[in-house]
Amino acid sequence: MQAAVSNGIYDIVGDCGGSASCATCHVYVDNTFKDKVPTPSERETGMLSCAAAEVRPNSRLCCQIFMTSDLDGIVVDIPDKQW
């Protein structure tokens, strides 16, 4: 989330600053990378239930995706709304 926001991806709001407490950084992880990101925590899953857009099996809060070399080139789609 921080990398996106710092690089002008303004559709990812990240209102809470990355503490998994607002769901305004909801993204859809491309299926190629879905199994490479860690399983969402209970807190993240709970926050996703508050997301403004449709929650899908590949939904994640991007503030909870910590970049590793396995995620080099990750592709995410941004939902049509974050609010």
Secondary structure by P-SEA (a helix, b strand, c coil): caaaaaaccccccccccccccccccccccccccccccccccaaaaaaaaaccccccccccccccccccccccbbbbbbccccc
